Amino acid sequence: MADSLQELRDMSDEQLGLTIKEAAENLFRLRVQAQTEKLDSPSEIRRNRRLIARVKTIQTQRAMAAAAKADKQTA
């Protein structure tokens, strides 16, 4: 998993998709562990939620930039 925001920004769209998928699967496993009271590190849940949010933010920013660029070209 990427640690820094800059590492995430340097990733391609495909890599970001894989990162978000991996983080979501990991988050699911952590939530199951939390329900069965076998979670070693509760902070991992927060870390994964924040990673997912960061990736989604970057994807949204890229989509907005692409839409703005397309609008400029058609205008």
PDB file of N, CA, C and O in Angstrom:
ATOM      1  N   MET A   1       0.833  -1.192   0.000  1.00  0.00           N
ATOM      2  CA  MET A   1       0.000   0.000   0.000  1.00  0.00           C
ATOM      3  C   MET A   1       0.874   1.252   0.000  1.00  0.00           C
ATOM      4  O   MET A   1       1.935   1.298   0.623  1.00  0.00           O
ATOM      5  N   ALA A   2       0.408   2.230  -0.696  1.00  0.00           N
ATOM      6  CA  ALA A   2       1.146   3.486  -0.749  1.00  0.00           C
ATOM      7  C   ALA A   2       0.999   4.234   0.569  1.00  0.00           C
ATOM      8  O   ALA A   2      -0.068   4.243   1.182  1.00  0.00           O
ATOM      9  N   ASP A   3       2.076   4.852   0.986  1.00  0.00           N
ATOM     10  CA  ASP A   3       2.054   5.535   2.266  1.00  0.00           C
ATOM     11  C   ASP A   3       1.802   7.032   2.139  1.00  0.00           C
ATOM     12  O   ASP A   3       1.092   7.619   2.956  1.00  0.00           O
ATOM     13  N   SER A   4       2.375   7.638   1.130  1.00  0.00           N
ATOM     14  CA  SER A   4       2.280   9.090   1.070  1.00  0.00           C
ATOM     15  C   SER A   4       1.310   9.533  -0.019  1.00  0.00           C
ATOM     16  O   SER A   4       1.027   8.801  -0.967  1.00  0.00           O
ATOM     17  N   LEU A   5       0.825  10.725   0.144  1.00  0.00           N
ATOM     18  CA  LEU A   5      -0.090  11.309  -0.820  1.00  0.00           C
ATOM     19  C   LEU A   5       0.599  11.468  -2.174  1.00  0.00           C
ATOM     20  O   LEU A   5      -0.020  11.260  -3.217  1.00  0.00           O
ATOM     21  N   GLN A   6       1.872  11.834  -2.157  1.00  0.00           N
ATOM     22  CA  GLN A   6       2.606  11.998  -3.410  1.00  0.00           C
ATOM     23  C   GLN A   6       2.717  10.674  -4.153  1.00  0.00           C
ATOM     24  O   GLN A   6       2.616  10.644  -5.379  1.00  0.00           O
ATOM     25  N   GLU A   7       2.924   9.582  -3.426  1.00  0.00           N
ATOM     26  CA  GLU A   7       2.987   8.268  -4.072  1.00  0.00           C
ATOM     27  C   GLU A   7       1.665   7.952  -4.753  1.00  0.00           C
ATOM     28  O   GLU A   7       1.644   7.409  -5.857  1.00  0.00           O
ATOM     29  N   LEU A   8       0.560   8.293  -4.094  1.00  0.00           N
ATOM     30  CA  LEU A   8      -0.752   8.048  -4.687  1.00  0.00           C
ATOM     31  C   LEU A   8      -0.948   8.898  -5.940  1.00  0.00           C
ATOM     32  O   LEU A   8      -1.456   8.413  -6.951  1.00  0.00           O
ATOM     33  N   ARG A   9      -0.546  10.157  -5.871  1.00  0.00           N
ATOM     34  CA  ARG A   9      -0.710  11.052  -7.023  1.00  0.00           C
ATOM     35  C   ARG A   9       0.136  10.606  -8.220  1.00  0.00           C
ATOM     36  O   ARG A   9      -0.230  10.860  -9.368  1.00  0.00           O
ATOM     37  N   ASP A  10       1.253   9.950  -7.956  1.00  0.00           N
ATOM     38  CA  ASP A  10       2.131   9.483  -9.031  1.00  0.00           C
ATOM     39  C   ASP A  10       1.622   8.207  -9.697  1.00  0.00           C
ATOM     40  O   ASP A  10       2.126   7.824 -10.753  1.00  0.00           O
ATOM     41  N   MET A  11       0.644   7.551  -9.104  1.00  0.00           N
ATOM     42  CA  MET A  11       0.116   6.296  -9.646  1.00  0.00           C
ATOM     43  C   MET A  11      -0.771   6.559 -10.857  1.00  0.00           C
ATOM     44  O   MET A  11      -1.360   7.630 -11.005  1.00  0.00           O
ATOM     45  N   SER A  12      -0.847   5.548 -11.717  1.00  0.00           N
ATOM     46  CA  SER A  12      -1.751   5.643 -12.859  1.00  0.00           C
ATOM     47  C   SER A  12      -3.174   5.373 -12.373  1.00  0.00           C
ATOM     48  O   SER A  12      -3.385   4.939 -11.240  1.00  0.00           O
ATOM     49  N   ASP A  13      -4.143   5.635 -13.246  1.00  0.00           N
ATOM     50  CA  ASP A  13      -5.540   5.398 -12.885  1.00  0.00           C
ATOM     51  C   ASP A  13      -5.782   3.925 -12.571  1.00  0.00           C
ATOM     52  O   ASP A  13      -6.535   3.592 -11.656  1.00  0.00           O
ATOM     53  N   GLU A  14      -5.142   3.054 -13.331  1.00  0.00           N
ATOM     54  CA  GLU A  14      -5.299   1.622 -13.115  1.00  0.00           C
ATOM     55  C   GLU A  14      -4.725   1.210 -11.750  1.00  0.00           C
ATOM     56  O   GLU A  14      -5.333   0.423 -11.025  1.00  0.00           O
ATOM     57  N   GLN A  15      -3.561   1.746 -11.414  1.00  0.00           N
ATOM     58  CA  GLN A  15      -2.943   1.440 -10.118  1.00  0.00           C
ATOM     59  C   GLN A  15      -3.812   1.939  -8.972  1.00  0.00           C
ATOM     60  O   GLN A  15      -3.935   1.268  -7.948  1.00  0.00           O
ATOM     61  N   LEU A  16      -4.417   3.121  -9.140  1.00  0.00           N
ATOM     62  CA  LEU A  16      -5.299   3.650  -8.103  1.00  0.00           C
ATOM     63  C   LEU A  16      -6.503   2.736  -7.919  1.00  0.00           C
ATOM     64  O   LEU A  16      -6.935   2.493  -6.792  1.00  0.00           O
ATOM     65  N   GLY A  17      -7.043   2.232  -9.015  1.00  0.00           N
ATOM     66  CA  GLY A  17      -8.175   1.312  -8.933  1.00  0.00           C
ATOM     67  C   GLY A  17      -7.812   0.052  -8.172  1.00  0.00           C
ATOM     68  O   GLY A  17      -8.590  -0.429  -7.348  1.00  0.00           O
ATOM     69  N   LEU A  18      -6.635  -0.479  -8.447  1.00  0.00           N
ATOM     70  CA  LEU A  18      -6.190  -1.684  -7.734  1.00  0.00           C
ATOM     71  C   LEU A  18      -5.945  -1.393  -6.253  1.00  0.00           C
ATOM     72  O   LEU A  18      -6.245  -2.221  -5.393  1.00  0.00           O
ATOM     73  N   THR A  19      -5.401  -0.218  -5.965  1.00  0.00           N
ATOM     74  CA  THR A  19      -5.142   0.163  -4.574  1.00  0.00           C
ATOM     75  C   THR A  19      -6.437   0.275  -3.793  1.00  0.00           C
ATOM     76  O   THR A  19      -6.521  -0.184  -2.654  1.00  0.00           O
ATOM     77  N   ILE A  20      -7.451   0.885  -4.399  1.00  0.00           N
ATOM     78  CA  ILE A  20      -8.722   1.060  -3.700  1.00  0.00           C
ATOM     79  C   ILE A  20      -9.408  -0.292  -3.500  1.00  0.00           C
ATOM     80  O   ILE A  20     -10.039  -0.525  -2.469  1.00  0.00           O
ATOM     81  N   LYS A  21      -9.282  -1.172  -4.479  1.00  0.00           N
ATOM     82  CA  LYS A  21      -9.882  -2.506  -4.356  1.00  0.00           C
ATOM     83  C   LYS A  21      -9.212  -3.289  -3.222  1.00  0.00           C
ATOM     84  O   LYS A  21      -9.881  -3.925  -2.408  1.00  0.00           O
ATOM     85  N   GLU A  22      -7.886  -3.227  -3.188  1.00  0.00           N
ATOM     86  CA  GLU A  22      -7.124  -3.926  -2.153  1.00  0.00           C
ATOM     87  C   GLU A  22      -7.450  -3.370  -0.760  1.00  0.00           C
ATOM     88  O   GLU A  22      -7.614  -4.129   0.196  1.00  0.00           O
ATOM     89  N   ALA A  23      -7.539  -2.053  -0.657  1.00  0.00           N
ATOM     90  CA  ALA A  23      -7.839  -1.422   0.630  1.00  0.00           C
ATOM     91  C   ALA A  23      -9.248  -1.763   1.088  1.00  0.00           C
ATOM     92  O   ALA A  23      -9.475  -1.969   2.280  1.00  0.00           O
ATOM     93  N   ALA A  24     -10.198  -1.826   0.161  1.00  0.00           N
ATOM     94  CA  ALA A  24     -11.573  -2.164   0.515  1.00  0.00           C
ATOM     95  C   ALA A  24     -11.663  -3.606   1.017  1.00  0.00           C
ATOM     96  O   ALA A  24     -12.370  -3.888   1.985  1.00  0.00           O
ATOM     97  N   GLU A  25     -10.945  -4.514   0.356  1.00  0.00           N
ATOM     98  CA  GLU A  25     -10.943  -5.914   0.800  1.00  0.00           C
ATOM     99  C   GLU A  25     -10.293  -6.037   2.179  1.00  0.00           C
ATOM    100  O   GLU A  25     -10.766  -6.788   3.031  1.00  0.00           O
ATOM    101  N   ASN A  26      -9.218  -5.302   2.387  1.00  0.00           N
ATOM    102  CA  ASN A  26      -8.533  -5.320   3.677  1.00  0.00           C
ATOM    103  C   ASN A  26      -9.428  -4.739   4.769  1.00  0.00           C
ATOM    104  O   ASN A  26      -9.470  -5.257   5.885  1.00  0.00           O
ATOM    105  N   LEU A  27     -10.141  -3.664   4.445  1.00  0.00           N
ATOM    106  CA  LEU A  27     -11.059  -3.049   5.394  1.00  0.00           C
ATOM    107  C   LEU A  27     -12.157  -4.028   5.798  1.00  0.00           C
ATOM    108  O   LEU A  27     -12.527  -4.102   6.970  1.00  0.00           O
ATOM    109  N   PHE A  28     -12.669  -4.770   4.840  1.00  0.00           N
ATOM    110  CA  PHE A  28     -13.692  -5.781   5.138  1.00  0.00           C
ATOM    111  C   PHE A  28     -13.149  -6.822   6.119  1.00  0.00           C
ATOM    112  O   PHE A  28     -13.800  -7.160   7.107  1.00  0.00           O
ATOM    113  N   ARG A  29     -11.945  -7.323   5.831  1.00  0.00           N
ATOM    114  CA  ARG A  29     -11.336  -8.315   6.729  1.00  0.00           C
ATOM    115  C   ARG A  29     -11.137  -7.746   8.134  1.00  0.00           C
ATOM    116  O   ARG A  29     -11.376  -8.433   9.127  1.00  0.00           O
ATOM    117  N   LEU A  30     -10.703  -6.497   8.210  1.00  0.00           N
ATOM    118  CA  LEU A  30     -10.488  -5.863   9.516  1.00  0.00           C
ATOM    119  C   LEU A  30     -11.801  -5.711  10.276  1.00  0.00           C
ATOM    120  O   LEU A  30     -11.843  -5.905  11.491  1.00  0.00           O
ATOM    121  N   ARG A  31     -12.870  -5.365   9.565  1.00  0.00           N
ATOM    122  CA  ARG A  31     -14.168  -5.218  10.228  1.00  0.00           C
ATOM    123  C   ARG A  31     -14.675  -6.549  10.764  1.00  0.00           C
ATOM    124  O   ARG A  31     -15.270  -6.605  11.840  1.00  0.00           O
ATOM    125  N   VAL A  32     -14.438  -7.616  10.015  1.00  0.00           N
ATOM    126  CA  VAL A  32     -14.822  -8.952  10.492  1.00  0.00           C
ATOM    127  C   VAL A  32     -14.022  -9.292  11.742  1.00  0.00           C
ATOM    128  O   VAL A  32     -14.574  -9.797  12.719  1.00  0.00           O
ATOM    129  N   GLN A  33     -12.740  -9.020  11.711  1.00  0.00           N
ATOM    130  CA  GLN A  33     -11.893  -9.279  12.878  1.00  0.00           C
ATOM    131  C   GLN A  33     -12.354  -8.456  14.075  1.00  0.00           C
ATOM    132  O   GLN A  33     -12.328  -8.938  15.207  1.00  0.00           O
ATOM    133  N   ALA A  34     -12.773  -7.226  13.832  1.00  0.00           N
ATOM    134  CA  ALA A  34     -13.221  -6.361  14.923  1.00  0.00           C
ATOM    135  C   ALA A  34     -14.489  -6.935  15.550  1.00  0.00           C
ATOM    136  O   ALA A  34     -14.669  -6.858  16.765  1.00  0.00           O
ATOM    137  N   GLN A  35     -15.360  -7.504  14.738  1.00  0.00           N
ATOM    138  CA  GLN A  35     -16.602  -8.082  15.263  1.00  0.00           C
ATOM    139  C   GLN A  35     -16.337  -9.339  16.073  1.00  0.00           C
ATOM    140  O   GLN A  35     -17.065  -9.635  17.020  1.00  0.00           O
ATOM    141  N   THR A  36     -15.313 -10.069  15.712  1.00  0.00           N
ATOM    142  CA  THR A  36     -14.990 -11.293  16.445  1.00  0.00           C
ATOM    143  C   THR A  36     -13.985 -11.025  17.556  1.00  0.00           C
ATOM    144  O   THR A  36     -13.491 -11.959  18.187  1.00  0.00           O
ATOM    145  N   GLU A  37     -13.682  -9.757  17.796  1.00  0.00           N
ATOM    146  CA  GLU A  37     -12.786  -9.319  18.865  1.00  0.00           C
ATOM    147  C   GLU A  37     -11.380  -9.903  18.742  1.00  0.00           C
ATOM    148  O   GLU A  37     -10.736 -10.203  19.748  1.00  0.00           O
ATOM    149  N   LYS A  38     -10.915 -10.062  17.520  1.00  0.00           N
ATOM    150  CA  LYS A  38      -9.568 -10.578  17.295  1.00  0.00           C
ATOM    151  C   LYS A  38      -8.718  -9.580  16.515  1.00  0.00           C
ATOM    152  O   LYS A  38      -7.775  -9.963  15.823  1.00  0.00           O
ATOM    153  N   LEU A  39      -9.056  -8.314  16.630  1.00  0.00           N
ATOM    154  CA  LEU A  39      -8.338  -7.276  15.898  1.00  0.00           C
ATOM    155  C   LEU A  39      -7.112  -6.840  16.688  1.00  0.00           C
ATOM    156  O   LEU A  39      -7.223  -6.409  17.835  1.00  0.00           O
ATOM    157  N   ASP A  40      -5.940  -6.955  16.063  1.00  0.00           N
ATOM    158  CA  ASP A  40      -4.691  -6.594  16.734  1.00  0.00           C
ATOM    159  C   ASP A  40      -4.512  -5.080  16.843  1.00  0.00           C
ATOM    160  O   ASP A  40      -4.104  -4.562  17.883  1.00  0.00           O
ATOM    161  N   SER A  41      -4.824  -4.385  15.755  1.00  0.00           N
ATOM    162  CA  SER A  41      -4.569  -2.952  15.715  1.00  0.00           C
ATOM    163  C   SER A  41      -5.809  -2.204  15.200  1.00  0.00           C
ATOM    164  O   SER A  41      -6.024  -2.136  13.990  1.00  0.00           O
ATOM    165  N   PRO A  42      -6.619  -1.648  16.095  1.00  0.00           N
ATOM    166  CA  PRO A  42      -7.827  -0.932  15.674  1.00  0.00           C
ATOM    167  C   PRO A  42      -7.534   0.262  14.766  1.00  0.00           C
ATOM    168  O   PRO A  42      -8.396   0.670  13.988  1.00  0.00           O
ATOM    169  N   SER A  43      -6.349   0.816  14.856  1.00  0.00           N
ATOM    170  CA  SER A  43      -6.012   1.971  14.015  1.00  0.00           C
ATOM    171  C   SER A  43      -5.920   1.591  12.534  1.00  0.00           C
ATOM    172  O   SER A  43      -5.978   2.467  11.672  1.00  0.00           O
ATOM    173  N   GLU A  44      -5.779   0.308  12.232  1.00  0.00           N
ATOM    174  CA  GLU A  44      -5.714  -0.139  10.837  1.00  0.00           C
ATOM    175  C   GLU A  44      -7.022   0.151  10.110  1.00  0.00           C
ATOM    176  O   GLU A  44      -7.011   0.440   8.914  1.00  0.00           O
ATOM    177  N   ILE A  45      -8.139   0.079  10.814  1.00  0.00           N
ATOM    178  CA  ILE A  45      -9.429   0.374  10.191  1.00  0.00           C
ATOM    179  C   ILE A  45      -9.445   1.824   9.722  1.00  0.00           C
ATOM    180  O   ILE A  45      -9.816   2.108   8.583  1.00  0.00           O
ATOM    181  N   ARG A  46      -9.051   2.725  10.583  1.00  0.00           N
ATOM    182  CA  ARG A  46      -9.006   4.148  10.241  1.00  0.00           C
ATOM    183  C   ARG A  46      -8.038   4.391   9.090  1.00  0.00           C
ATOM    184  O   ARG A  46      -8.340   5.152   8.171  1.00  0.00           O
ATOM    185  N   ARG A  47      -6.879   3.747   9.138  1.00  0.00           N
ATOM    186  CA  ARG A  47      -5.863   3.937   8.104  1.00  0.00           C
ATOM    187  C   ARG A  47      -6.404   3.508   6.734  1.00  0.00           C
ATOM    188  O   ARG A  47      -6.169   4.187   5.733  1.00  0.00           O
ATOM    189  N   ASN A  48      -7.123   2.389   6.691  1.00  0.00           N
ATOM    190  CA  ASN A  48      -7.673   1.919   5.420  1.00  0.00           C
ATOM    191  C   ASN A  48      -8.806   2.809   4.924  1.00  0.00           C
ATOM    192  O   ASN A  48      -8.910   3.073   3.726  1.00  0.00           O
ATOM    193  N   ARG A  49      -9.649   3.269   5.831  1.00  0.00           N
ATOM    194  CA  ARG A  49     -10.730   4.182   5.436  1.00  0.00           C
ATOM    195  C   ARG A  49     -10.162   5.466   4.841  1.00  0.00           C
ATOM    196  O   ARG A  49     -10.670   5.980   3.845  1.00  0.00           O
ATOM    197  N   ARG A  50      -9.124   5.967   5.452  1.00  0.00           N
ATOM    198  CA  ARG A  50      -8.506   7.204   4.962  1.00  0.00           C
ATOM    199  C   ARG A  50      -7.800   6.991   3.621  1.00  0.00           C
ATOM    200  O   ARG A  50      -7.821   7.868   2.757  1.00  0.00           O
ATOM    201  N   LEU A  51      -7.183   5.836   3.454  1.00  0.00           N
ATOM    202  CA  LEU A  51      -6.541   5.525   2.176  1.00  0.00           C
ATOM    203  C   LEU A  51      -7.582   5.490   1.061  1.00  0.00           C
ATOM    204  O   LEU A  51      -7.360   6.042  -0.017  1.00  0.00           O
ATOM    205  N   ILE A  52      -8.708   4.848   1.317  1.00  0.00           N
ATOM    206  CA  ILE A  52      -9.785   4.789   0.333  1.00  0.00           C
ATOM    207  C   ILE A  52     -10.268   6.200  -0.001  1.00  0.00           C
ATOM    208  O   ILE A  52     -10.478   6.525  -1.169  1.00  0.00           O
ATOM    209  N   ALA A  53     -10.443   7.029   1.017  1.00  0.00           N
ATOM    210  CA  ALA A  53     -10.902   8.401   0.798  1.00  0.00           C
ATOM    211  C   ALA A  53      -9.889   9.189  -0.025  1.00  0.00           C
ATOM    212  O   ALA A  53     -10.277   9.955  -0.908  1.00  0.00           O
ATOM    213  N   ARG A  54      -8.609   9.015   0.248  1.00  0.00           N
ATOM    214  CA  ARG A  54      -7.574   9.734  -0.503  1.00  0.00           C
ATOM    215  C   ARG A  54      -7.587   9.326  -1.976  1.00  0.00           C
ATOM    216  O   ARG A  54      -7.499  10.171  -2.867  1.00  0.00           O
ATOM    217  N   VAL A  55      -7.698   8.025  -2.216  1.00  0.00           N
ATOM    218  CA  VAL A  55      -7.701   7.542  -3.600  1.00  0.00           C
ATOM    219  C   VAL A  55      -8.933   8.069  -4.335  1.00  0.00           C
ATOM    220  O   VAL A  55      -8.833   8.507  -5.481  1.00  0.00           O
ATOM    221  N   LYS A  56     -10.086   8.027  -3.685  1.00  0.00           N
ATOM    222  CA  LYS A  56     -11.306   8.538  -4.323  1.00  0.00           C
ATOM    223  C   LYS A  56     -11.197  10.032  -4.608  1.00  0.00           C
ATOM    224  O   LYS A  56     -11.683  10.507  -5.635  1.00  0.00           O
ATOM    225  N   THR A  57     -10.563  10.768  -3.706  1.00  0.00           N
ATOM    226  CA  THR A  57     -10.371  12.205  -3.921  1.00  0.00           C
ATOM    227  C   THR A  57      -9.497  12.446  -5.141  1.00  0.00           C
ATOM    228  O   THR A  57      -9.814  13.300  -5.969  1.00  0.00           O
ATOM    229  N   ILE A  58      -8.410  11.710  -5.263  1.00  0.00           N
ATOM    230  CA  ILE A  58      -7.519  11.861  -6.410  1.00  0.00           C
ATOM    231  C   ILE A  58      -8.250  11.498  -7.699  1.00  0.00           C
ATOM    232  O   ILE A  58      -8.102  12.186  -8.709  1.00  0.00           O
ATOM    233  N   GLN A  59      -9.039  10.421  -7.670  1.00  0.00           N
ATOM    234  CA  GLN A  59      -9.795  10.033  -8.862  1.00  0.00           C
ATOM    235  C   GLN A  59     -10.793  11.123  -9.252  1.00  0.00           C
ATOM    236  O   GLN A  59     -10.959  11.411 -10.438  1.00  0.00           O
ATOM    237  N   THR A  60     -11.451  11.724  -8.280  1.00  0.00           N
ATOM    238  CA  THR A  60     -12.408  12.795  -8.554  1.00  0.00           C
ATOM    239  C   THR A  60     -11.704  14.014  -9.131  1.00  0.00           C
ATOM    240  O   THR A  60     -12.196  14.629 -10.077  1.00  0.00           O
ATOM    241  N   GLN A  61     -10.557  14.363  -8.567  1.00  0.00           N
ATOM    242  CA  GLN A  61      -9.795  15.509  -9.070  1.00  0.00           C
ATOM    243  C   GLN A  61      -9.375  15.287 -10.523  1.00  0.00           C
ATOM    244  O   GLN A  61      -9.447  16.198 -11.346  1.00  0.00           O
ATOM    245  N   ARG A  62      -8.939  14.073 -10.823  1.00  0.00           N
ATOM    246  CA  ARG A  62      -8.522  13.775 -12.197  1.00  0.00           C
ATOM    247  C   ARG A  62      -9.713  13.827 -13.148  1.00  0.00           C
ATOM    248  O   ARG A  62      -9.590  14.317 -14.271  1.00  0.00           O
ATOM    249  N   ALA A  63     -10.857  13.328 -12.706  1.00  0.00           N
ATOM    250  CA  ALA A  63     -12.055  13.361 -13.551  1.00  0.00           C
ATOM    251  C   ALA A  63     -12.491  14.801 -13.807  1.00  0.00           C
ATOM    252  O   ALA A  63     -12.879  15.147 -14.923  1.00  0.00           O
ATOM    253  N   MET A  64     -12.426  15.632 -12.780  1.00  0.00           N
ATOM    254  CA  MET A  64     -12.814  17.036 -12.937  1.00  0.00           C
ATOM    255  C   MET A  64     -11.843  17.768 -13.870  1.00  0.00           C
ATOM    256  O   MET A  64     -12.259  18.595 -14.682  1.00  0.00           O
ATOM    257  N   ALA A  65     -10.559  17.463 -13.749  1.00  0.00           N
ATOM    258  CA  ALA A  65      -9.560  18.091 -14.618  1.00  0.00           C
ATOM    259  C   ALA A  65      -9.771  17.663 -16.066  1.00  0.00           C
ATOM    260  O   ALA A  65      -9.645  18.477 -16.980  1.00  0.00           O
ATOM    261  N   ALA A  66     -10.090  16.397 -16.275  1.00  0.00           N
ATOM    262  CA  ALA A  66     -10.336  15.905 -17.630  1.00  0.00           C
ATOM    263  C   ALA A  66     -11.591  16.547 -18.213  1.00  0.00           C
ATOM    264  O   ALA A  66     -11.619  16.893 -19.394  1.00  0.00           O
ATOM    265  N   ALA A  67     -12.623  16.707 -17.396  1.00  0.00           N
ATOM    266  CA  ALA A  67     -13.862  17.344 -17.860  1.00  0.00           C
ATOM    267  C   ALA A  67     -13.615  18.812 -18.190  1.00  0.00           C
ATOM    268  O   ALA A  67     -14.144  19.320 -19.178  1.00  0.00           O
ATOM    269  N   ALA A  68     -12.830  19.487 -17.387  1.00  0.00           N
ATOM    270  CA  ALA A  68     -12.519  20.895 -17.641  1.00  0.00           C
ATOM    271  C   ALA A  68     -11.712  21.034 -18.932  1.00  0.00           C
ATOM    272  O   ALA A  68     -11.927  21.959 -19.715  1.00  0.00           O
ATOM    273  N   LYS A  69     -10.797  20.116 -19.138  1.00  0.00           N
ATOM    274  CA  LYS A  69      -9.981  20.145 -20.349  1.00  0.00           C
ATOM    275  C   LYS A  69     -10.859  19.896 -21.582  1.00  0.00           C
ATOM    276  O   LYS A  69     -10.678  20.539 -22.616  1.00  0.00           O
ATOM    277  N   ALA A  70     -11.797  18.973 -21.469  1.00  0.00           N
ATOM    278  CA  ALA A  70     -12.706  18.669 -22.579  1.00  0.00           C
ATOM    279  C   ALA A  70     -13.609  19.870 -22.869  1.00  0.00           C
ATOM    280  O   ALA A  70     -13.892  20.169 -24.030  1.00  0.00           O
ATOM    281  N   ASP A  71     -14.060  20.559 -21.814  1.00  0.00           N
ATOM    282  CA  ASP A  71     -14.892  21.740 -21.996  1.00  0.00           C
ATOM    283  C   ASP A  71     -14.117  22.849 -22.699  1.00  0.00           C
ATOM    284  O   ASP A  71     -14.665  23.552 -23.549  1.00  0.00           O
ATOM    285  N   LYS A  72     -12.852  23.004 -22.347  1.00  0.00           N
ATOM    286  CA  LYS A  72     -12.017  24.028 -22.977  1.00  0.00           C
ATOM    287  C   LYS A  72     -11.843  23.762 -24.467  1.00  0.00           C
ATOM    288  O   LYS A  72     -11.867  24.676 -25.291  1.00  0.00           O
ATOM    289  N   GLN A  73     -11.667  22.480 -24.787  1.00  0.00           N
ATOM    290  CA  GLN A  73     -11.427  22.124 -26.176  1.00  0.00           C
ATOM    291  C   GLN A  73     -12.675  22.297 -27.030  1.00  0.00           C
ATOM    292  O   GLN A  73     -12.564  22.600 -28.218  1.00  0.00           O
ATOM    293  N   THR A  74     -13.852  22.112 -26.458  1.00  0.00           N
ATOM    294  CA  THR A  74     -15.090  22.248 -27.232  1.00  0.00           C
ATOM    295  C   THR A  74     -15.541  23.699 -27.306  1.00  0.00           C
ATOM    296  O   THR A  74     -16.347  24.056 -28.166  1.00  0.00           O
ATOM    297  N   ALA A  75     -15.031  24.533 -26.416  1.00  0.00           N
ATOM    298  CA  ALA A  75     -15.470  25.940 -26.402  1.00  0.00           C
ATOM    299  C   ALA A  75     -14.699  26.788 -27.373  1.00  0.00           C
ATOM    300  O   ALA A  75     -14.949  27.989 -27.478  1.00  0.00           O
TER     301      ALA A  75
END
